[in-house]
């Protein structure tokens, strides 16, 4: 193996390791959310996770988009995203109807169900990338930041097809696509990395001490400035401040990510299964009423451990074998069907 190949493999391993660590953060955040109004520790850990996990997840997604930005591979990804969205939007709605008996429940493909906003936004990010492929990376980045700021001023429902989050997190997707590999090349072992890891832990402690008084709506990116209580004409400046916080927190968290190929890397290759399936587990756990019996913040570490176990379980090869037709549907038949229609038309 030559040096260049080794560097590329090391880089890929880093991003797969990061991806699994982030999906663990997703599970932990979702598991803690029902407790954040009851325990300060849960709220602090929840806020800390949200300062970096969604921006970094979008960043990683942008990096991996480099493998299939256009052409048949790019179209295949877009078709798969549509199929995944339609299927899981229907399945979550069915669960609401049959298990939870949600009143006035209506199936709508224009309002993504909980975590499915990411699929809708990923589809839009790829479309915007294809539209701007001829642009210089710096121009694409500037435009994405401007759109992210402007989105907060628009008097529209931010949940409609994940409109708000699509534009709010768009800069991180573009950074991942254009600069992900470059940024990774600057991450080196040594005292600097150790210091960054310590600062990341220090940020968590600072948040726990009440140092970050901020609405979670800013970090989730799903609300307009008016909905967040800011009607000032300069409210977009606050968005820039949030971007700065997320970039700093995300950069510090990267110091925790190992570069070596390991079991963690293998788990990182199957995070899509964790992402799409864990919502059922979280919803059923909340519905079971188990959170009503949690009377102390001492249970928080137990919840974190269980969330990690769920992530490892859902990333197991057996889960992929069982659910692959559902989660990674074969899109070739749709391509063949389209080609057949074309042949008949001519």
C-alpha positions in Angstrom: 0.0 0.0 0.0 1.5 3.3 -1.0 1.5 6.4 1.2 -1.3 8.2 -0.7 -3.6 5.2 -0.4 -2.8 4.9 3.3 -3.7 8.5 3.9 -6.9 8.1 2.0 -7.9 5.0 4.0 -7.0 6.8 7.3 -9.2 9.7 6.2 -12.1 7.4 5.3 -11.8 5.6 8.7 -11.8 8.9 10.5 -15.1 10.0 8.9 -16.7 6.6 9.5 -15.6 6.7 13.2 -17.0 10.2 13.5 -20.3 9.2 11.9 -20.9 6.4 14.4 -20.0 8.7 17.3 -22.4 11.2 16.0 -25.3 8.7 15.6 -24.7 7.7 19.2 -25.0 11.4 20.1 -28.3 11.5 18.2 -29.7 8.6 20.3 -28.4 10.1 23.5 -30.0 13.4 22.7 -33.3 11.9 21.8 -33.3 9.7 24.9 -32.5 12.7 27.1 -35.0 15.1 25.6 -38.0 14.0 27.8 -35.9 14.8 30.9 -34.4 18.2 30.1 -37.1 20.1 31.9 -36.7 18.0 35.0 -33.0 17.5 35.5 -30.2 20.1 35.0 -27.7 17.4 34.1 -29.9 16.1 31.3 -30.4 19.6 29.9 -26.7 20.4 30.0 -25.7 17.2 28.2 -28.5 17.8 25.7 -27.4 21.3 24.9 -23.8 20.3 24.6 -24.6 17.6 22.1 -26.8 20.0 20.1 -23.9 22.5 19.8 -22.1 20.2 17.5 -23.8 16.9 16.5 -26.2 18.2 13.7 -23.7 20.5 12.1 -21.0 17.8 12.1 -23.5 15.2 10.8 -24.3 17.5 7.9 -20.6 18.1 7.4 -19.9 14.4 7.2 -22.8 13.9 4.8 -21.3 16.6 2.6 -17.9 14.9 2.7 -19.4 11.6 1.6 -21.4 13.3 -1.2 -18.1 13.8 -2.9 -18.3 10.1 -4.0 -21.6 10.6 -5.9 -22.3 14.3 -6.7 -23.6 13.8 -10.2 -24.2 11.3 -12.9 -26.0 8.0 -12.5 -24.5 7.5 -9.0 -25.9 10.9 -7.9 -29.3 10.2 -9.4 -29.3 6.8 -7.6 -28.8 8.5 -4.2 -31.6 11.0 -4.9 -34.0 8.2 -5.8 -33.0 6.3 -2.7 -33.6 9.3 -0.5 -37.1 9.7 -2.0 -37.9 6.1 -1.4 -36.6 6.1 2.1 -38.5 9.2 3.0 -41.9 8.1 1.5 -41.6 4.6 3.1 -40.5 5.7 6.6 -42.9 8.7 6.7 -45.7 6.2 6.0 -44.4 3.7 8.6 -44.1 6.3 11.4 -47.6 7.6 10.6 -48.9 4.0 10.7 -47.3 3.6 14.1 -48.9 6.8 15.3 -52.3 5.5 14.1 -52.2 1.9 15.3 -50.0 2.0 18.4 -50.3 5.5 19.8 -53.8 6.3 18.5 -52.7 9.9 17.9 -55.8 12.1 17.6 -56.4 13.8 14.3 -53.4 12.1 12.8 -52.9 12.7 9.1 -50.3 11.3 6.8 -48.5 14.2 5.0 -45.4 14.0 3.0 -44.9 17.8 3.3 -44.2 17.7 7.1 -41.3 15.3 7.8 -41.9 13.1 10.8 -39.3 13.9 13.6 -35.9 12.7 12.4 -37.0 12.3 8.8 -36.3 16.0 8.2 -32.7 14.9 7.5 -33.7 12.9 4.5 -35.7 15.8 3.0 -32.9 18.2 3.6 -30.3 15.8 2.3 -32.2 15.6 -0.9 -32.4 19.4 -1.2 -28.7 19.8 -0.3 -27.7 17.5 -3.2 -30.0 19.4 -5.6 -28.5 22.7 -4.6 -25.0 21.2 -4.9 -25.8 20.1 -8.5 -27.1 23.5 -9.3 -23.9 25.2 -8.1 -21.2 22.7 -9.4 -19.8 25.3 -11.7 -19.3 27.8 -8.9 -16.0 28.3 -7.0 -16.2 26.6 -3.5 -15.8 29.9 -1.7 -18.7 31.4 -3.6 -20.8 28.3 -2.8 -20.0 28.7 0.9 -20.8 32.4 1.0 -24.1 31.9 -0.8 -25.0 29.1 1.6 -24.3 31.3 4.7 -26.4 34.1 3.2 -29.3 31.7 2.6 -29.0 30.3 6.1 -29.3 33.8 7.5 -32.1 34.9 5.2 -34.2 31.8 6.0 -34.8 33.0 9.5 -36.5 36.1 8.3 -39.0 34.4 6.0 -42.5 34.1 7.5 -43.0 30.5 6.5 -43.5 27.3 8.4 -40.0 26.0 8.9 -41.2 22.4 9.2 -42.7 22.4 5.7 -40.4 19.9 3.9 -37.7 20.9 6.5 -37.4 24.3 4.8 -35.7 26.1 7.6 -33.2 23.3 8.5 -32.3 22.8 4.9 -31.0 26.3 4.6 -29.7 26.8 8.2 -27.4 23.7 7.9 -26.6 24.1 4.2 -23.2 25.8 5.0 -22.0 22.7 6.8 -22.9 20.5 3.9 -21.0 22.7 1.5 -18.0 22.9 3.9 -18.0 19.1 4.1 -18.2 18.7 0.4 -15.6 21.3 -0.6 -13.3 21.4 2.5 -13.9 18.2 4.5 -10.7 16.4 3.3 -8.7 19.6 3.8 -9.9 20.2 7.3 -9.2 16.5 8.2 -5.6 16.9 7.0 -5.0 19.6 9.7 -6.1 17.3 12.5 -2.9 15.9 14.1 -2.2 14.0 17.2 -0.2 15.7 20.0 -0.7 18.3 22.7 -3.0 20.5 20.5 -5.5 17.7 20.0 -5.4 16.8 23.7 -6.0 20.5 24.6 -9.0 20.6 22.2 -10.5 17.5 23.8 -10.1 19.1 27.2 -11.7 22.2 26.0 -14.6 20.2 24.6 -15.1 18.7 28.0 -14.7 22.1 29.5 -17.5 23.4 27.3 -19.8 20.7 28.7 -18.9 21.7 32.2 -19.5 25.4 31.4 -22.9 24.6 30.0 -23.7 22.6 33.1 -22.8 25.6 35.3 -25.4 27.6 33.4 -23.0 29.4 31.0 -25.1 28.9 27.9 -28.5 30.4 28.3 -30.0 29.8 24.9 -33.2 28.4 23.4 -32.8 25.0 21.8 -34.7 26.4 18.8 -31.5 28.2 17.8 -29.5 25.0 17.8 -32.2 22.9 16.0 -32.5 25.4 13.2 -36.3 24.8 12.7 -37.7 28.1 13.8 -37.8 31.6 12.4 -36.3 34.6 14.3 -39.8 35.8 15.1 -40.7 32.4 16.6 -37.5 32.6 18.7 -38.6 36.0 20.0 -36.4 38.2 17.9 -38.2 40.7 15.6 -35.2 42.9 15.2 -34.0 43.6 11.6 -30.5 42.5 12.7 -31.6 39.2 14.1 -29.5 37.4 11.4 -26.4 38.4 13.4 -27.5 36.0 16.1 -27.5 33.2 13.5 -23.9 34.1 12.7 -23.1 33.8 16.4 -24.7 30.4 16.5 -22.7 29.3 13.5 -19.5 30.4 15.4 -20.6 28.4 18.4 -21.3 25.3 16.4 -18.0 25.6 14.4 -16.0 25.9 17.6 -17.8 23.2 19.5 -17.7 20.9 16.4 -13.9 21.5 15.9 -13.2 20.7 19.6 -15.3 17.5 19.4 -13.3 16.3 16.4 -10.3 15.8 18.8 -12.2 12.9 20.4 -12.5 11.0 17.1 -9.9 8.2 16.4 -8.3 7.8 13.0 -7.4 4.1 13.1 -9.5 1.5 11.4 -11.3 -0.5 14.0 -14.7 -2.0 15.0 -15.9 1.6 15.4 -15.2 2.1 11.7 -17.2 -0.9 10.7 -20.1 0.3 12.8 -19.8 3.7 11.1 -20.6 2.1 7.8 -24.1 1.1 8.9 -25.3 4.3 10.7 -28.1 4.6 8.2 -29.8 1.7 9.9 -29.4 3.2 13.3 -30.7 6.5 12.1 -33.9 5.2 10.4 -34.8 2.5 13.0 -34.0 4.1 16.3 -37.0 6.5 16.2 -39.3 3.5 16.7 -37.4 2.4 19.8 -37.3 5.9 21.3 -41.0 6.5 20.6 -42.0 3.1 22.1 -39.8 3.7 25.1 -41.5 7.1 25.8 -44.9 5.6 25.2 -44.2 2.8 27.7 -44.2 5.3 30.5 -40.7 4.3 31.8 -39.7 8.0 32.0 -42.4 8.5 34.6 -40.4 6.3 37.0 -37.2 8.3 36.6 -37.0 10.4 39.7 -33.3 11.3 39.9 -30.6 12.6 37.6 -28.5 9.7 38.7 -30.3 7.7 36.0 -28.7 9.8 33.3 -25.5 7.7 32.9 -27.7 4.6 32.7 -29.7 6.2 29.9 -26.5 7.1 28.0 -25.2 3.6 28.3 -28.5 2.1 27.0 -28.5 4.6 24.1 -25.0 3.4 23.2 -26.1 -0.2 23.4 -29.1 0.5 21.1 -26.7 2.2 18.6 -24.4 -0.8 18.5 -27.3 -3.2 18.2 -28.9 -1.4 15.3 -25.5 -1.2 13.5 -25.0 -5.0 13.8 -24.6 -6.8 10.4 -27.7 -9.0 11.3 -29.9 -5.9 11.4 -28.5 -4.8 8.0 -29.2 -8.3 6.6 -32.8 -8.2 7.9 -33.7 -4.6 6.9 -31.6 -3.9 3.8 -34.5 -4.3 1.3 -36.4 -1.7 3.3 -33.6 0.7 4.1 -31.4 0.4 1.0 -34.0 -0.4 -1.7 -32.8 -1.4 -5.2 -33.3 1.7 -7.4 -32.1 0.0 -10.6 -35.6 -1.2 -11.5 -36.8 2.4 -11.5 -34.0 3.3 -13.9 -34.8 0.4 -16.2 -38.5 1.2 -16.1 -37.7 4.8 -17.1 -35.4 3.6 -20.0 -38.1 1.2 -21.2 -40.6 4.0 -21.3 -38.2 6.1 -23.3 -37.6 3.3 -25.8 -41.4 2.9 -26.3 -41.8 6.6 -26.8 -39.3 6.7 -29.7 
